[in-house]
Amino acid sequence: MLQFSESAHAARSPGRLVPLRFRQVADDVVLLTSHFGDWVFVSPQELSTLYQGELPTELEEKLAERNFIVDRLDRRALADRLSRKRRFLRFGPNLHILVVTLRCNETCVYCHASRADMDAVDTDMSPQTAERCIDLALQSTSGRLTFEFQGGEPLVNFPVMQHAIEYATEKNRAYGKEIEFTLVSNLALLDDAKLDYLVENKVQICTSVDGPEKLHNKQRVLPSDNAFQRAARGIERINARYLALGLDPVLYHVEALPTITRAALDYPKELVDTFVSLGCHSIFLRPVDPFGFAGKTQDKIEYDRKRYHEFYRSAVDYILERNLAGTRVLERYAAIFLTKILTGDDPNFLDLRSPGGAGIGQLTYNYDGSIYTSDEGRMLRETGDETFRIGHVSTARYRELMLSDTVRSLVLASNLDAQPDCVTCTYNPYCGNKPEHSYRTQGSIFGRTRESDICAVHKGIQDYLFGKLAENRPEIVDVFRRWTTVREREHYLQGGATAS
């Protein structure tokens, strides 16, 4: 905490500053942040003045308005805000990923799931294993659960997915939790019967679109057919069903996620235009991860994260242009960070919180019933590493899973206030890390943050966002604030009333 000498201010006693961190985000702009997530811009000269032990009245008033003066804090309000921001720590895992098969009809250059061939039926989850997964998930202390079906391609094992949905719905009558179902699919196997079932059972549907048709088909190969066109037709049909139900298309539409490989870096505007043309209102510009097949093909798909920063800035600049021209579309990374920055709340995105979501926010159930702390942990298993396996559905007890050494270690490793580099970082209040990524790339769940690709990505994005906020263009700030608006998608929620 900065202190000020009485001799420097004989006429008055200036307030004390809260502990702060600082980072220059433009030539003449320095960002100050506090532990509570408050932030303010000052000039380099004002920062120098603070470090000389001086606090002019005008600067003190500016800092007081943003909760940087100890003697003028509303401590109760700050405590309540911090409690709300970390409220996810009061609940157990809310995301439960069921890998119903490893079989997949597409071959992706970066496949994180380590797909299996279509005849590898031994990688299908059985109905009995699906039931055990549901039984265990319902023991979570979270009152709201998301069951996410992944693969491989989940539609390959559609009967077990159906069974899991119906079993979970029936079993939840005794628990009264709010539950929702999500499907992550390439949509190539989506037919009318499957679509009818998914819409009738209110299953949220997500897919992958890597950009323009040529790029998508190069990265996601569908033998004997056009992967992009199949995905586009699926998106169009699903969105049409939502419209027919009278649902708001801005809120209810297929979520499509790109994976930004080296080849995608040259097409920032084309990628955005592709998503807008497909009716997608959000784009998550995720860099490629080093899991699964991506570890084997990195010489073709990986890149220096500085190139990613250039791509990201170009893409989001263009997204902002489209918004100012009347198109409603957001970038998901930006929306997550901006929600923390502008509202002081935390949207509980599991990879961007502290502590992280591995184990205490999510569990992944592999096709054979093995339980992992996260999907990344399960991905490592497919390459022979069982470090993040914490049990099996046939024998596991919920309490033992939560108190396992692996889960405890991941909580410690993802607590930014306990990491040497993160504890002093200006972006600490808004960030998060992934211990599994550190383990995969650096050999330790604690890792070396300053050498981490994830850290580089997060800092680059937040530098961009704070740079835009420092420009203080009202029309851009309005767009940013609109991106932080969280509207409940109640159509997908089911249950919530305990049976009598």
Secondary structure as a PSIPRED ss2 file (coil, helix, strand):
# PSIPRED VFORMAT (PSIPRED V4.0)

   1 M C   1.000  0.000  0.000
   2 L C   1.000  0.000  0.000
   3 Q C   1.000  0.000  0.000
   4 F C   1.000  0.000  0.000
   5 S C   1.000  0.000  0.000
   6 E H   0.000  1.000  0.000
   7 S H   0.000  1.000  0.000
   8 A H   0.000  1.000  0.000
   9 H H   0.000  1.000  0.000
  10 A C   1.000  0.000  0.000
  11 A C   1.000  0.000  0.000
  12 R C   1.000  0.000  0.000
  13 S C   1.000  0.000  0.000
  14 P C   1.000  0.000  0.000
  15 G C   1.000  0.000  0.000
  16 R C   1.000  0.000  0.000
  17 L E   0.000  0.000  1.000
  18 V C   1.000  0.000  0.000
  19 P C   1.000  0.000  0.000
  20 L E   0.000  0.000  1.000
  21 R E   0.000  0.000  1.000
  22 F E   0.000  0.000  1.000
  23 R E   0.000  0.000  1.000
  24 Q E   0.000  0.000  1.000
  25 V E   0.000  0.000  1.000
  26 A E   0.000  0.000  1.000
  27 D C   1.000  0.000  0.000
  28 D C   1.000  0.000  0.000
  29 V E   0.000  0.000  1.000
  30 V E   0.000  0.000  1.000
  31 L E   0.000  0.000  1.000
  32 L E   0.000  0.000  1.000
  33 T E   0.000  0.000  1.000
  34 S E   0.000  0.000  1.000
  35 H C   1.000  0.000  0.000
  36 F C   1.000  0.000  0.000
  37 G C   1.000  0.000  0.000
  38 D C   1.000  0.000  0.000
  39 W E   0.000  0.000  1.000
  40 V E   0.000  0.000  1.000
  41 F E   0.000  0.000  1.000
  42 V E   0.000  0.000  1.000
  43 S C   1.000  0.000  0.000
  44 P H   0.000  1.000  0.000
  45 Q H   0.000  1.000  0.000
  46 E H   0.000  1.000  0.000
  47 L H   0.000  1.000  0.000
  48 S H   0.000  1.000  0.000
  49 T H   0.000  1.000  0.000
  50 L H   0.000  1.000  0.000
  51 Y H   0.000  1.000  0.000
  52 Q C   1.000  0.000  0.000
  53 G C   1.000  0.000  0.000
  54 E C   1.000  0.000  0.000
  55 L C   1.000  0.000  0.000
  56 P C   1.000  0.000  0.000
  57 T H   0.000  1.000  0.000
  58 E H   0.000  1.000  0.000
  59 L H   0.000  1.000  0.000
  60 E H   0.000  1.000  0.000
  61 E H   0.000  1.000  0.000
  62 K H   0.000  1.000  0.000
  63 L H   0.000  1.000  0.000
  64 A H   0.000  1.000  0.000
  65 E H   0.000  1.000  0.000
  66 R C   1.000  0.000  0.000
  67 N C   1.000  0.000  0.000
  68 F C   1.000  0.000  0.000
  69 I E   0.000  0.000  1.000
  70 V H   0.000  1.000  0.000
  71 D H   0.000  1.000  0.000
  72 R H   0.000  1.000  0.000
  73 L C   1.000  0.000  0.000
  74 D C   1.000  0.000  0.000
  75 R H   0.000  1.000  0.000
  76 R H   0.000  1.000  0.000
  77 A H   0.000  1.000  0.000
  78 L H   0.000  1.000  0.000
  79 A H   0.000  1.000  0.000
  80 D H   0.000  1.000  0.000
  81 R H   0.000  1.000  0.000
  82 L H   0.000  1.000  0.000
  83 S H   0.000  1.000  0.000
  84 R H   0.000  1.000  0.000
  85 K H   0.000  1.000  0.000
  86 R C   1.000  0.000  0.000
  87 R H   0.000  1.000  0.000
  88 F H   0.000  1.000  0.000
  89 L H   0.000  1.000  0.000
  90 R H   0.000  1.000  0.000
  91 F C   1.000  0.000  0.000
  92 G C   1.000  0.000  0.000
  93 P C   1.000  0.000  0.000
  94 N C   1.000  0.000  0.000
  95 L E   0.000  0.000  1.000
  96 H E   0.000  0.000  1.000
  97 I E   0.000  0.000  1.000
  98 L E   0.000  0.000  1.000
  99 V E   0.000  0.000  1.000
 100 V C   1.000  0.000  0.000
 101 T E   0.000  0.000  1.000
 102 L C   1.000  0.000  0.000
 103 R E   0.000  0.000  1.000
 104 C C   1.000  0.000  0.000
 105 N C   1.000  0.000  0.000
 106 E C   1.000  0.000  0.000
 107 T E   0.000  0.000  1.000
 108 C E   0.000  0.000  1.000
 109 V C   1.000  0.000  0.000
 110 Y C   1.000  0.000  0.000
 111 C C   1.000  0.000  0.000
 112 H C   1.000  0.000  0.000
 113 A C   1.000  0.000  0.000
 114 S C   1.000  0.000  0.000
 115 R C   1.000  0.000  0.000
 116 A E   0.000  0.000  1.000
 117 D C   1.000  0.000  0.000
 118 M C   1.000  0.000  0.000
 119 D C   1.000  0.000  0.000
 120 A C   1.000  0.000  0.000
 121 V H   0.000  1.000  0.000
 122 D H   0.000  1.000  0.000
 123 T H   0.000  1.000  0.000
 124 D E   0.000  0.000  1.000
 125 M C   1.000  0.000  0.000
 126 S C   1.000  0.000  0.000
 127 P H   0.000  1.000  0.000
 128 Q H   0.000  1.000  0.000
 129 T H   0.000  1.000  0.000
 130 A H   0.000  1.000  0.000
 131 E H   0.000  1.000  0.000
 132 R H   0.000  1.000  0.000
 133 C H   0.000  1.000  0.000
 134 I H   0.000  1.000  0.000
 135 D H   0.000  1.000  0.000
 136 L H   0.000  1.000  0.000
 137 A H   0.000  1.000  0.000
 138 L C   1.000  0.000  0.000
 139 Q C   1.000  0.000  0.000
 140 S C   1.000  0.000  0.000
 141 T C   1.000  0.000  0.000
 142 S C   1.000  0.000  0.000
 143 G C   1.000  0.000  0.000
 144 R E   0.000  0.000  1.000
 145 L E   0.000  0.000  1.000
 146 T E   0.000  0.000  1.000
 147 F E   0.000  0.000  1.000
 148 E E   0.000  0.000  1.000
 149 F E   0.000  0.000  1.000
 150 Q E   0.000  0.000  1.000
 151 G C   1.000  0.000  0.000
 152 G C   1.000  0.000  0.000
 153 E C   1.000  0.000  0.000
 154 P H   0.000  1.000  0.000
 155 L H   0.000  1.000  0.000
 156 V H   0.000  1.000  0.000
 157 N H   0.000  1.000  0.000
 158 F H   0.000  1.000  0.000
 159 P H   0.000  1.000  0.000
 160 V H   0.000  1.000  0.000
 161 M H   0.000  1.000  0.000
 162 Q H   0.000  1.000  0.000
 163 H H   0.000  1.000  0.000
 164 A H   0.000  1.000  0.000
 165 I H   0.000  1.000  0.000
 166 E H   0.000  1.000  0.000
 167 Y H   0.000  1.000  0.000
 168 A H   0.000  1.000  0.000
 169 T H   0.000  1.000  0.000
 170 E H   0.000  1.000  0.000
 171 K H   0.000  1.000  0.000
 172 N H   0.000  1.000  0.000
 173 R H   0.000  1.000  0.000
 174 A H   0.000  1.000  0.000
 175 Y C   1.000  0.000  0.000
 176 G C   1.000  0.000  0.000
 177 K C   1.000  0.000  0.000
 178 E E   0.000  0.000  1.000
 179 I E   0.000  0.000  1.000
 180 E E   0.000  0.000  1.000
 181 F E   0.000  0.000  1.000
 182 T E   0.000  0.000  1.000
 183 L E   0.000  0.000  1.000
 184 V E   0.000  0.000  1.000
 185 S C   1.000  0.000  0.000
 186 N C   1.000  0.000  0.000
 187 L C   1.000  0.000  0.000
 188 A C   1.000  0.000  0.000
 189 L C   1.000  0.000  0.000
 190 L C   1.000  0.000  0.000
 191 D C   1.000  0.000  0.000
 192 D H   0.000  1.000  0.000
 193 A H   0.000  1.000  0.000
 194 K H   0.000  1.000  0.000
 195 L H   0.000  1.000  0.000
 196 D H   0.000  1.000  0.000
 197 Y H   0.000  1.000  0.000
 198 L H   0.000  1.000  0.000
 199 V H   0.000  1.000  0.000
 200 E H   0.000  1.000  0.000
 201 N C   1.000  0.000  0.000
 202 K C   1.000  0.000  0.000
 203 V E   0.000  0.000  1.000
 204 Q E   0.000  0.000  1.000
 205 I E   0.000  0.000  1.000
 206 C E   0.000  0.000  1.000
 207 T E   0.000  0.000  1.000
 208 S E   0.000  0.000  1.000
 209 V C   1.000  0.000  0.000
 210 D C   1.000  0.000  0.000
 211 G C   1.000  0.000  0.000
 212 P C   1.000  0.000  0.000
 213 E H   0.000  1.000  0.000
 214 K H   0.000  1.000  0.000
 215 L H   0.000  1.000  0.000
 216 H H   0.000  1.000  0.000
 217 N H   0.000  1.000  0.000
 218 K H   0.000  1.000  0.000
 219 Q H   0.000  1.000  0.000
 220 R E   0.000  0.000  1.000
 221 V E   0.000  0.000  1.000
 222 L C   1.000  0.000  0.000
 223 P C   1.000  0.000  0.000
 224 S C   1.000  0.000  0.000
 225 D C   1.000  0.000  0.000
 226 N C   1.000  0.000  0.000
 227 A H   0.000  1.000  0.000
 228 F H   0.000  1.000  0.000
 229 Q H   0.000  1.000  0.000
 230 R H   0.000  1.000  0.000
 231 A H   0.000  1.000  0.000
 232 A H   0.000  1.000  0.000
 233 R H   0.000  1.000  0.000
 234 G H   0.000  1.000  0.000
 235 I H   0.000  1.000  0.000
 236 E H   0.000  1.000  0.000
 237 R H   0.000  1.000  0.000
 238 I H   0.000  1.000  0.000
 239 N H   0.000  1.000  0.000
 240 A H   0.000  1.000  0.000
 241 R H   0.000  1.000  0.000
 242 Y H   0.000  1.000  0.000
 243 L H   0.000  1.000  0.000
 244 A H   0.000  1.000  0.000
 245 L C   1.000  0.000  0.000
 246 G C   1.000  0.000  0.000
 247 L C   1.000  0.000  0.000
 248 D C   1.000  0.000  0.000
 249 P C   1.000  0.000  0.000
 250 V C   1.000  0.000  0.000
 251 L C   1.000  0.000  0.000
 252 Y C   1.000  0.000  0.000
 253 H C   1.000  0.000  0.000
 254 V C   1.000  0.000  0.000
 255 E E   0.000  0.000  1.000
 256 A E   0.000  0.000  1.000
 257 L E   0.000  0.000  1.000
 258 P C   1.000  0.000  0.000
 259 T E   0.000  0.000  1.000
 260 I E   0.000  0.000  1.000
 261 T C   1.000  0.000  0.000
 262 R H   0.000  1.000  0.000
 263 A H   0.000  1.000  0.000
 264 A H   0.000  1.000  0.000
 265 L H   0.000  1.000  0.000
 266 D H   0.000  1.000  0.000
 267 Y C   1.000  0.000  0.000
 268 P H   0.000  1.000  0.000
 269 K H   0.000  1.000  0.000
 270 E H   0.000  1.000  0.000
 271 L H   0.000  1.000  0.000
 272 V H   0.000  1.000  0.000
 273 D H   0.000  1.000  0.000
 274 T H   0.000  1.000  0.000
 275 F H   0.000  1.000  0.000
 276 V H   0.000  1.000  0.000
 277 S H   0.000  1.000  0.000
 278 L C   1.000  0.000  0.000
 279 G C   1.000  0.000  0.000
 280 C C   1.000  0.000  0.000
 281 H C   1.000  0.000  0.000
 282 S E   0.000  0.000  1.000
 283 I E   0.000  0.000  1.000
 284 F C   1.000  0.000  0.000
 285 L C   1.000  0.000  0.000
 286 R E   0.000  0.000  1.000
 287 P E   0.000  0.000  1.000
 288 V C   1.000  0.000  0.000
 289 D C   1.000  0.000  0.000
 290 P C   1.000  0.000  0.000
 291 F C   1.000  0.000  0.000
 292 G H   0.000  1.000  0.000
 293 F H   0.000  1.000  0.000
 294 A H   0.000  1.000  0.000
 295 G H   0.000  1.000  0.000
 296 K C   1.000  0.000  0.000
 297 T C   1.000  0.000  0.000
 298 Q H   0.000  1.000  0.000
 299 D H   0.000  1.000  0.000
 300 K H   0.000  1.000  0.000
 301 I H   0.000  1.000  0.000
 302 E C   1.000  0.000  0.000
 303 Y C   1.000  0.000  0.000
 304 D C   1.000  0.000  0.000
 305 R H   0.000  1.000  0.000
 306 K H   0.000  1.000  0.000
 307 R H   0.000  1.000  0.000
 308 Y H   0.000  1.000  0.000
 309 H H   0.000  1.000  0.000
 310 E H   0.000  1.000  0.000
 311 F H   0.000  1.000  0.000
 312 Y H   0.000  1.000  0.000
 313 R H   0.000  1.000  0.000
 314 S H   0.000  1.000  0.000
 315 A H   0.000  1.000  0.000
 316 V H   0.000  1.000  0.000
 317 D H   0.000  1.000  0.000
 318 Y H   0.000  1.000  0.000
 319 I H   0.000  1.000  0.000
 320 L H   0.000  1.000  0.000
 321 E H   0.000  1.000  0.000
 322 R H   0.000  1.000  0.000
 323 N H   0.000  1.000  0.000
 324 L H   0.000  1.000  0.000
 325 A C   1.000  0.000  0.000
 326 G C   1.000  0.000  0.000
 327 T C   1.000  0.000  0.000
 328 R C   1.000  0.000  0.000
 329 V C   1.000  0.000  0.000
 330 L E   0.000  0.000  1.000
 331 E E   0.000  0.000  1.000
 332 R H   0.000  1.000  0.000
 333 Y H   0.000  1.000  0.000
 334 A H   0.000  1.000  0.000
 335 A H   0.000  1.000  0.000
 336 I H   0.000  1.000  0.000
 337 F H   0.000  1.000  0.000
 338 L H   0.000  1.000  0.000
 339 T H   0.000  1.000  0.000
 340 K H   0.000  1.000  0.000
 341 I H   0.000  1.000  0.000
 342 L H   0.000  1.000  0.000
 343 T H   0.000  1.000  0.000
 344 G C   1.000  0.000  0.000
 345 D C   1.000  0.000  0.000
 346 D C   1.000  0.000  0.000
 347 P C   1.000  0.000  0.000
 348 N C   1.000  0.000  0.000
 349 F C   1.000  0.000  0.000
 350 L H   0.000  1.000  0.000
 351 D H   0.000  1.000  0.000
 352 L H   0.000  1.000  0.000
 353 R C   1.000  0.000  0.000
 354 S C   1.000  0.000  0.000
 355 P C   1.000  0.000  0.000
 356 G C   1.000  0.000  0.000
 357 G C   1.000  0.000  0.000
 358 A E   0.000  0.000  1.000
 359 G C   1.000  0.000  0.000
 360 I C   1.000  0.000  0.000
 361 G C   1.000  0.000  0.000
 362 Q E   0.000  0.000  1.000
 363 L E   0.000  0.000  1.000
 364 T E   0.000  0.000  1.000
 365 Y E   0.000  0.000  1.000
 366 N C   1.000  0.000  0.000
 367 Y C   1.000  0.000  0.000
 368 D C   1.000  0.000  0.000
 369 G C   1.000  0.000  0.000
 370 S E   0.000  0.000  1.000
 371 I E   0.000  0.000  1.000
 372 Y E   0.000  0.000  1.000
 373 T C   1.000  0.000  0.000
 374 S C   1.000  0.000  0.000
 375 D H   0.000  1.000  0.000
 376 E H   0.000  1.000  0.000
 377 G H   0.000  1.000  0.000
 378 R H   0.000  1.000  0.000
 379 M H   0.000  1.000  0.000
 380 L H   0.000  1.000  0.000
 381 R H   0.000  1.000  0.000
 382 E C   1.000  0.000  0.000
 383 T C   1.000  0.000  0.000
 384 G C   1.000  0.000  0.000
 385 D C   1.000  0.000  0.000
 386 E C   1.000  0.000  0.000
 387 T C   1.000  0.000  0.000
 388 F C   1.000  0.000  0.000
 389 R E   0.000  0.000  1.000
 390 I E   0.000  0.000  1.000
 391 G E   0.000  0.000  1.000
 392 H E   0.000  0.000  1.000
 393 V C   1.000  0.000  0.000
 394 S C   1.000  0.000  0.000
 395 T C   1.000  0.000  0.000
 396 A C   1.000  0.000  0.000
 397 R C   1.000  0.000  0.000
 398 Y H   0.000  1.000  0.000
 399 R H   0.000  1.000  0.000
 400 E H   0.000  1.000  0.000
 401 L H   0.000  1.000  0.000
 402 M H   0.000  1.000  0.000
 403 L C   1.000  0.000  0.000
 404 S C   1.000  0.000  0.000
 405 D H   0.000  1.000  0.000
 406 T H   0.000  1.000  0.000
 407 V H   0.000  1.000  0.000
 408 R H   0.000  1.000  0.000
 409 S H   0.000  1.000  0.000
 410 L H   0.000  1.000  0.000
 411 V H   0.000  1.000  0.000
 412 L H   0.000  1.000  0.000
 413 A H   0.000  1.000  0.000
 414 S C   1.000  0.000  0.000
 415 N C   1.000  0.000  0.000
 416 L H   0.000  1.000  0.000
 417 D H   0.000  1.000  0.000
 418 A H   0.000  1.000  0.000
 419 Q C   1.000  0.000  0.000
 420 P C   1.000  0.000  0.000
 421 D C   1.000  0.000  0.000
 422 C C   1.000  0.000  0.000
 423 V C   1.000  0.000  0.000
 424 T C   1.000  0.000  0.000
 425 C C   1.000  0.000  0.000
 426 T C   1.000  0.000  0.000
 427 Y C   1.000  0.000  0.000
 428 N H   0.000  1.000  0.000
 429 P H   0.000  1.000  0.000
 430 Y H   0.000  1.000  0.000
 431 C C   1.000  0.000  0.000
 432 G C   1.000  0.000  0.000
 433 N C   1.000  0.000  0.000
 434 K C   1.000  0.000  0.000
 435 P H   0.000  1.000  0.000
 436 E H   0.000  1.000  0.000
 437 H H   0.000  1.000  0.000
 438 S H   0.000  1.000  0.000
 439 Y H   0.000  1.000  0.000
 440 R H   0.000  1.000  0.000
 441 T H   0.000  1.000  0.000
 442 Q H   0.000  1.000  0.000
 443 G C   1.000  0.000  0.000
 444 S C   1.000  0.000  0.000
 445 I C   1.000  0.000  0.000
 446 F C   1.000  0.000  0.000
 447 G C   1.000  0.000  0.000
 448 R C   1.000  0.000  0.000
 449 T H   0.000  1.000  0.000
 450 R H   0.000  1.000  0.000
 451 E H   0.000  1.000  0.000
 452 S C   1.000  0.000  0.000
 453 D H   0.000  1.000  0.000
 454 I H   0.000  1.000  0.000
 455 C H   0.000  1.000  0.000
 456 A H   0.000  1.000  0.000
 457 V H   0.000  1.000  0.000
 458 H H   0.000  1.000  0.000
 459 K H   0.000  1.000  0.000
 460 G H   0.000  1.000  0.000
 461 I H   0.000  1.000  0.000
 462 Q H   0.000  1.000  0.000
 463 D H   0.000  1.000  0.000
 464 Y H   0.000  1.000  0.000
 465 L H   0.000  1.000  0.000
 466 F H   0.000  1.000  0.000
 467 G H   0.000  1.000  0.000
 468 K H   0.000  1.000  0.000
 469 L H   0.000  1.000  0.000
 470 A H   0.000  1.000  0.000
 471 E H   0.000  1.000  0.000
 472 N C   1.000  0.000  0.000
 473 R C   1.000  0.000  0.000
 474 P H   0.000  1.000  0.000
 475 E H   0.000  1.000  0.000
 476 I H   0.000  1.000  0.000
 477 V H   0.000  1.000  0.000
 478 D H   0.000  1.000  0.000
 479 V H   0.000  1.000  0.000
 480 F H   0.000  1.000  0.000
 481 R H   0.000  1.000  0.000
 482 R H   0.000  1.000  0.000
 483 W H   0.000  1.000  0.000
 484 T C   1.000  0.000  0.000
 485 T C   1.000  0.000  0.000
 486 V C   1.000  0.000  0.000
 487 R C   1.000  0.000  0.000
 488 E C   1.000  0.000  0.000
 489 R C   1.000  0.000  0.000
 490 E H   0.000  1.000  0.000
 491 H H   0.000  1.000  0.000
 492 Y H   0.000  1.000  0.000
 493 L C   1.000  0.000  0.000
 494 Q E   0.000  0.000  1.000
 495 G E   0.000  0.000  1.000
 496 G C   1.000  0.000  0.000
 497 A C   1.000  0.000  0.000
 498 T C   1.000  0.000  0.000
 499 A C   1.000  0.000  0.000
 500 S C   1.000  0.000  0.000
